[in-house]
Amino acid sequence: ALAVKVQFVSTGGAPVLIQSEFKIDATEKFAKVLKFLRRQVQQDNVFPFINQAFIPSQDEPVGDLYKNFGVHGKLIVNYAPTLAWG
Amino acid sequence: AMDARRHVWEGAIPISFQLDPSEIATAPAPLPLLLMAARNGYLPLLATRIRQYFQNAVLSSPSSSTPSSDQILWFDFKGLPLKWHIPTGVLFDLLCLEPQRPWDLTVHFRGYPSEMMAPYEGDEAVKWSFMNTLKEASYIIRGNTKNVMDLTQNDQNNLWSSIVKGLRPVFDVETISGIWKNTIASQLSLLVLGESKASQVARNRKVPLRLYVRAVNGGLDDPFSLAPVKSWNEVMILTRPVEILRQEEGLAFTLGDALVKVLPQYFGSSSEDPEHSSSDSRVDEYGPGVQFDGTVKIQGIQPNLDLPFDWVARNLAGQEHFTHVCLWVPGK
């Protein structure tokens, strides 16, 4: 299956990841990305924004997000410690 | 066209809510609660009224001391938990090919399926989900979310309260005045422009489209005998922006053209395939331009695929500016 390269970018004081790029199956839902991110930063209170712009529904396939909003061959996911940021 | 828009925004579905029999504590069992639900609203927005109606009849949680007022309500249709972030009308169109009136839903106070869908905490969470979908639509239409971000708290509240009340959005071109002219109505999209203006727009533009595709085994000849959806795995939910391409003089980019573009596996262009003349009368229902032997529904309507896509997007889009299209396609 196709894989999507996801890059996590810390914003607003959220913990920074040493490794920030991961690959995920294009058919997976965004919920899986969020779960993975929260495990990586070891916090439940991080909120993911696509291109610093919006939080997608957990149902959206990662492949769709990449196709619609991907930049330079990656899906950029900014993550912030609060919702106020969005 | 104004009329079509008003019908869409004020569309409602009669729903009969029945308490899950295993949660009933009183005899006789409470009667179902009948409510009109806005097509473009969300089921949790009815939770307060439903909770009030059933709270004296519901068993309190056996193991915990959680009062019923703290429990998160959820709903199922024939065993399928309903995802609360999908507009009510879309759920109805998708799950009832042959519309059931009233729509029989079961209410649960216990056992929220949090593995399957994110719990919501009050109307704020629903509003938050709505605002983010609006931002996503804005990003597709304009390439940024500035216009949504620039809304004042007051503007946001006005927008949201029109959805809670099931009214036409306050940014509708007919109702805008003052600040709205300068904010969301003019900024958010070309979708809310009047027809004459929209046709003057020179550049190609993108329309946010969300597709709910359901493969049906054994054909669609008898919609009453269709098996209900048992799991959300049976529905493909796709976000596919469609660019409205400028056509030659006198030709419109149609709904069919849009669907051929995003789902070429199900829609064929008949002009490219002249000898494939199907005897199935279903094909003709959708007009001559496009080959399709399934069913399409938008806002409860089975649209002709020859409708200009621009018209569809401007008149049948939801309040978050996504056009939600339900599709039943014959299974392999």
Interface residues (C-beta under 8 A of the other chain):
Chain A: A31 I50 N51 A53 F54 I55 P56 S57 Q58 D59 E60 P61 D64 L65 N68 F69 L83 G86
Chain B: K83 H85 M117 A118 W128 S129 N132 T133 K135 E136 S138 Y139 I140 N144 T145 I237 L238 T239 R240 P241
